[in-house]
């Protein structure tokens, strides 16, 4: 009998080696981890992170072999995985796989980092190269599964970063553990039965919490599989399995999954372009829903060209349908809700010429109310997600802007300087400029490290 997709995925993960990864995939994985560390440190002092730590402290002793990034605080591995994934995702500043709007590293890297730190002084300590291979394995499979069930899975209301994240995280940690194919099959099954994440929570603490729960579930699934816990051998594709339960259009997913798995083995890529999904990861210039980015770009450009917010009479936005579906909050009440408001994004661009975490404060959200009331938005199905048109009517005339590709998209990625500055802006307030620069440099050399934690500890943040 031919092996099913679950088993073939496990076999691919088991056999993956650094030499199998192209130079561009290695570079993309390293960049993804650098962005992850920056976003995690950027969210480490957020109130939601503090609340998660307080809850864990009430439930159990907050001590263990892992540390909270940027501090000496001890955590057990499951706590560390949850809290770091939550912190990474809390500002909605983390990376994005544009085909599925998955944020690939938050759950996967958090689970993997927790395992790596727990094994820091053990003979099984992870090298930097082994860490990057495991990270890539997790990213590839979670994105593969995401594409297989997209869009019906997402349209049903699943928060896809969380709902595929637990499986990606389990496989990344399982790879780091050097689990056999049989154990990896069980890890997939154990993780798939812990699926979570609902889009109704967008704009609240429970959105990033779902990603944290996925990281914790993935880490625990790998440990359970290592200990011999069993699961169905066809948990992804089997009757009443993961696909049938989470995908309203299972027939499409059943057709795509084996084809995508074959693409893993052939190296042709899911899209037939020879690229890995890790190579297609993108990095955000703004801490909000990615479909808002072209609007922020365009409104910031109009401000720089002399359009004054106080002279605006009306603003008309023409956008991709997902913009209003995902970010149509007309009257956000706080910074978290504003991350899902295209109206706030437009107002921030015109008022400030930027949209950094500082602009997403509760106070500034309230200050934009008058300008937001002058903004309308309509959809155009012919538009790409990273495209928009803006028409501004002011007292002095009409101003237009057509953004064909937003900064941070595959067609217009952030420059190296922009990427580095984003890291510095998030990390410097936590550990200081000197430590931030050492950490950034150290992370860039991760593939050379004998122990990956030496790289993370380079800035003396433990």
C-alpha positions in Angstrom: 0.0 0.0 0.0 1.3 3.5 -0.9 2.3 5.7 2.0 -0.2 8.5 2.8 0.6 12.2 3.0 1.1 12.2 6.8 3.8 9.5 6.5 5.4 11.0 3.5 5.7 14.4 5.3 7.2 12.7 8.3 9.7 10.9 6.1 10.7 14.2 4.3 11.2 15.9 7.6 13.3 13.0 9.0 15.6 13.0 5.9 16.0 16.8 5.5 19.6 18.0 5.6 21.3 21.4 5.4 22.8 20.4 2.1 19.2 20.0 0.7 18.5 23.7 1.3 19.5 26.2 -1.4 21.5 29.2 -0.4 18.5 31.4 -0.8 16.4 29.2 1.5 19.1 29.2 4.1 19.3 33.0 4.0 15.5 33.3 4.1 15.4 31.0 7.2 18.1 33.0 9.0 16.4 36.3 8.2 13.1 34.8 9.4 14.7 34.0 12.7 16.3 37.4 13.1 12.9 39.0 12.5 11.4 36.6 15.0 13.8 37.6 17.7 13.3 41.3 17.0 9.5 41.0 17.1 9.6 38.8 20.2 11.7 41.3 22.2 9.6 44.1 20.8 6.5 42.4 22.4 8.1 41.1 25.6 6.9 44.0 27.8 3.4 44.3 26.3 0.6 44.0 28.8 -0.6 40.8 27.2 2.8 39.2 27.7 2.8 40.3 31.3 -0.7 38.9 31.8 0.4 35.5 30.4 3.4 35.5 32.7 1.2 36.5 35.7 -1.2 33.7 34.9 1.6 31.1 34.7 3.0 32.4 38.0 -0.4 31.8 39.7 -0.7 28.3 38.2 2.8 27.0 38.8 6.3 28.0 39.7 7.8 30.3 37.1 11.2 28.7 36.9 12.9 26.3 34.7 15.7 25.8 32.2 14.4 28.4 29.8 14.7 32.2 30.0 12.4 35.0 29.0 14.2 36.9 26.2 15.7 40.0 27.4 15.7 39.0 31.1 16.9 36.6 33.7 13.4 35.3 34.4 13.3 31.5 34.4 10.5 29.6 32.6 9.8 26.0 31.9 9.9 25.1 28.2 6.1 25.0 27.7 5.8 28.4 29.3 8.6 29.8 27.2 7.1 28.5 24.0 3.7 30.1 24.7 4.9 33.4 26.0 7.5 34.0 23.3 5.0 33.2 20.5 2.4 35.5 22.1 5.0 38.3 22.4 6.2 37.8 18.8 2.7 38.1 17.4 1.2 40.7 19.8 2.1 43.7 17.6 1.2 42.0 14.3 4.7 42.9 13.2 5.9 39.4 12.5 6.6 37.8 9.1 3.9 36.8 6.7 3.5 34.1 4.1 1.4 36.1 1.6 -0.4 33.1 -0.1 -2.1 32.2 3.2 -1.5 35.1 5.6 0.2 32.7 7.9 2.9 34.2 10.2 5.3 31.3 9.9 7.9 31.7 12.6 5.9 32.8 15.7 4.8 29.3 16.8 7.5 27.3 15.1 10.5 29.3 16.3 9.1 29.7 19.8 8.7 26.0 20.3 12.1 25.2 18.7 13.9 27.9 20.8 12.4 26.5 24.0 13.6 23.0 23.1 17.0 24.3 22.2 17.4 26.2 25.4 16.2 23.2 27.5 18.9 21.2 25.8 21.6 23.9 26.1 23.9 22.0 28.4 23.0 18.5 27.1 24.9 16.3 24.7 21.9 16.8 22.4 22.5 20.6 22.2 21.5 22.0 18.8 24.0 23.6 16.5 23.0 26.7 14.6 22.8 24.7 11.4 20.6 22.0 12.9 18.3 24.8 14.3 17.9 26.4 10.9 17.2 23.0 9.2 14.5 22.3 11.9 13.1 25.8 11.6 12.8 25.4 7.8 11.2 22.0 8.1 8.5 23.4 10.4 7.9 26.5 8.2 7.7 24.4 5.0 5.1 22.0 6.4 2.9 24.5 8.1 2.8 26.6 4.9 2.2 23.5 2.8 -0.8 22.6 4.9 -2.0 26.2 4.9 -2.0 26.4 1.2 -3.8 23.0 1.0 -6.7 24.1 3.1 -6.8 27.8 2.0 -9.1 29.7 1.5 -12.1 27.7 2.8 -10.3 27.0 6.1 -9.6 30.7 6.7 -13.0 31.8 5.4 -14.7 29.5 7.9 -13.1 31.5 10.7 -9.9 29.7 11.6 -6.9 31.8 12.5 -4.5 29.9 10.2 -1.3 30.9 12.0 -2.4 29.0 15.0 -4.3 26.2 13.4 -1.4 25.0 11.3 1.2 26.3 13.7 1.0 23.5 16.2 1.8 20.9 13.5 4.7 23.0 12.1 6.1 23.5 15.6 5.8 19.8 16.4 7.7 18.8 13.3 10.4 21.4 13.9 11.0 20.2 17.4 10.7 16.6 16.3 13.4 17.2 13.7 15.6 18.8 16.3 15.1 15.7 18.5 16.1 13.5 15.6 12.8 11.6 15.9 12.2 8.7 13.5 9.6 8.8 10.8 7.3 6.7 13.0 7.6 9.1 15.9 7.2 12.1 13.6 3.9 10.6 12.3 2.7 10.5 15.9 3.9 14.0 16.5 1.8 15.2 13.6 -1.3 13.4 14.9 -0.8 14.6 18.5 -0.4 18.2 17.3 -3.3 18.0 14.9 -5.7 17.0 17.6 -4.8 20.2 19.5 -5.8 22.6 16.7 -6.9 26.1 17.9 -7.3 29.7 16.8 -10.4 31.7 15.7 -10.6 34.9 13.8 -13.3 36.3 16.0 -10.5 37.2 18.5 -8.7 39.5 16.1 -8.2 42.8 17.9 -7.9 41.1 21.3 -5.2 39.4 23.4 -6.6 36.0 22.4 -5.4 36.4 18.8 -1.7 36.1 19.8 -2.6 33.8 22.6 -3.8 31.3 20.1 -0.4 31.4 18.4 1.2 30.9 21.8 -1.1 27.9 22.5 0.0 26.4 19.1 3.7 26.8 20.0 3.1 25.1 23.4 1.0 22.3 21.8 3.7 21.7 19.1 6.5 21.5 21.7 4.5 19.2 23.9 3.4 17.0 21.0 7.1 16.4 20.0 7.9 15.4 23.6 4.9 13.1 23.8 5.8 11.5 20.6 9.4 11.0 21.8 8.0 9.3 24.9 6.1 6.8 22.7 2.6 8.4 22.6 0.8 7.1 19.5 -1.7 8.7 17.1 -3.5 7.7 13.9 -1.0 7.1 11.0 -3.1 9.1 8.6 -4.2 12.0 10.9 -4.0 14.6 8.2 -5.7 12.9 5.2 -7.7 10.1 6.9 -11.5 10.0 7.3 -12.6 12.3 10.1 -9.0 13.5 10.3 -7.5 17.0 10.3 -8.5 18.0 6.8 -12.1 16.8 7.1 -12.5 18.5 10.5 -11.0 21.9 9.7 -11.6 22.4 6.0 -15.1 23.1 4.6 -13.8 22.2 1.1 -12.0 18.9 1.9 -12.1 17.6 -1.6 -9.9 20.4 -2.8 -7.5 19.8 0.1 -7.4 16.1 -0.5 -6.4 16.8 -4.1 -3.8 19.4 -3.3 -2.1 17.8 -0.3 -0.5 14.8 -2.1 0.5 17.0 -5.0 2.2 19.4 -2.7 4.0 16.6 -0.8 5.3 15.4 -4.1 6.6 18.9 -4.8 8.6 18.7 -1.6 10.4 15.6 -2.8 10.9 16.8 -6.4 12.1 20.3 -5.4 9.6 21.9 -7.8 7.9 23.9 -5.2 4.2 24.2 -4.4 3.8 26.8 -7.2 6.0 24.9 -9.6 8.6 27.7 -9.5 11.3 25.8 -7.7 11.1 28.0 -4.6 10.5 26.9 -1.1 7.8 28.5 1.0 10.5 29.8 3.3 11.9 31.8 0.4 8.4 33.4 0.0 8.3 34.6 3.5 7.9 38.4 3.8 8.7 41.0 6.5 6.4 43.7 7.6 7.3 47.4 7.7 4.2 48.2 9.7 2.7 46.5 12.8 -0.8 45.8 11.5 -2.7 43.6 9.2 -0.6 43.2 6.0 -3.4 44.2 3.7 -3.4 47.7 5.2 0.2 48.2 4.1 -0.4 49.7 0.7 -2.8 52.2 2.2 -0.2 53.3 4.7 2.4 53.6 2.0 0.1 55.7 -0.2 -1.1 58.0 2.5 2.4 58.5 3.8 3.5 59.4 0.3 0.7 61.9 -0.1 1.7 63.5 3.2 5.3 63.8 2.0 4.0 65.4 -1.2 2.3 68.2 0.8 -1.2 66.9 1.5 -2.2 68.2 4.9 -4.5 66.2 7.1 -6.2 69.3 8.5 -7.3 70.2 4.9 -8.8 66.9 4.0 -12.5 66.8 3.2 -12.8 63.2 2.1 -10.6 60.1 1.4 -11.8 57.3 -0.9 -9.9 54.0 -0.8 -10.2 51.3 -3.4 -8.9 48.0 -2.1 -8.7 44.2 -2.5 -11.8 42.5 -0.9 -9.7 41.0 1.9 -9.0 44.5 3.2 -12.5 45.1 4.4 -13.0 41.5 5.5 -9.9 41.5 7.7 -9.4 45.2 8.6 -12.7 46.9 8.2 -13.0 48.2 11.8 -14.3 51.7 11.3 -14.1 52.8 14.9 -11.3 50.9 16.8 -11.3 51.6 20.5 -7.7 50.8 21.2 -4.3 50.1 19.6 -5.0 46.4 19.2 -8.2 47.0 17.3 -6.5 49.6 15.2 -4.2 47.0 13.8 -7.3 45.7 12.0 -8.6 49.1 10.8 -7.7 50.2 7.3 -9.2 53.6 8.3 -6.7 54.0 11.1 -3.9 53.0 8.8 -4.9 55.7 6.3 -5.2 58.3 9.0 -1.8 57.4 10.5 -0.2 57.7 7.1 -1.6 61.1 6.5 -1.1 62.4 10.0 2.3 61.1 10.8 3.8 59.7 7.6 4.4 56.4 9.3 2.8 53.6 11.4 5.2 52.2 14.0 4.2 50.5 17.2 4.3 54.0 18.8 1.4 55.1 16.5 -0.7 52.2 17.7 -1.1 53.6 21.2 -4.6 53.9 22.6 -4.2 57.6 22.9 -3.3 58.2 19.2 -6.1 55.9 18.1 -8.5 58.3 19.7 -6.8 61.3 18.2 -7.5 60.0 14.7 -11.3 59.8 15.1 -12.1 63.0 13.2 -10.0 62.1 10.2 -11.2 58.5 10.1 -14.8 59.7 9.8 -13.9 61.2 6.5 -12.6 58.0 5.0 -14.6 55.5 2.9 -13.5 52.3 1.3 -14.8 50.2 -1.6 -13.6 46.9 -3.0 -12.2 46.0 -6.4 -11.8 42.3 -7.1 -9.3 43.0 -9.8 -6.8 44.4 -7.3 -3.9 42.5 -5.7 -3.7 42.3 -2.0 -0.6 44.6 -2.0 -2.3 47.2 -4.2 -4.6 50.2 -3.6 -5.9 53.4 -5.0 -6.4 56.5 -2.9 -8.4 59.6 -3.8 -8.1 62.6 -1.4 -10.2 65.7 -1.7 -8.9 68.7 0.1 -9.8 72.4 0.2 -7.1 73.0 -2.4 -8.0 70.2 -4.8 -7.9 66.5 -5.6 -4.9 64.2 -4.9 -4.5 60.7 -6.2 -2.1 57.8 -5.5 -1.9 54.3 -7.0 0.3 51.9 -5.0 1.0 48.9 -7.2 3.0 47.0 -4.6 3.4 47.8 -0.9 6.8 47.9 0.8 7.3 44.5 2.4 5.7 42.5 -0.4 7.5 40.0 -2.5 7.7 42.5 -5.4 9.0 45.3 -3.1 10.7 43.8 -0.1 12.2 45.8 2.7 15.7 46.9 2.1 18.5 45.5 4.3 18.8 48.9 6.0 15.0 49.0 6.7 15.0 45.4 8.0 17.9 46.1 10.3 16.3 49.4 11.6 13.1 47.5 12.3 15.1 45.1 14.5 16.9 47.9 16.3 13.7 49.9 16.9 12.1 46.9 18.7 15.1 45.6 20.6 17.0 48.6 21.7 14.4 49.7 24.3 14.7 46.2 25.9 18.4 45.6 26.0 20.2 48.8 24.9 21.9 49.7 21.7 25.3 48.0 22.2 23.6 44.7 23.1 21.2 45.1 20.2 24.0 45.5 17.7 25.9 42.5 19.1 22.7 40.4 19.0 21.9 41.4 15.4 25.5 40.5 14.3 25.5 37.2 16.2 22.2 36.1 14.7 23.4 36.7 11.2 26.2 34.1 11.9 23.8 31.4 13.3 24.8 28.8 10.7 28.4 28.8 12.0 27.4 28.3 15.7 28.3 25.0 17.5 25.4 25.7 19.9 22.5 27.9 18.8 22.0 29.3 22.2 25.5 30.9 22.2 24.1 33.0 19.4 21.0 34.0 21.3 23.0 34.7 24.5 25.6 36.8 22.6 24.0 40.0 23.9 24.2 38.8 27.5 20.4 38.9 27.8 20.2 35.7 29.8 
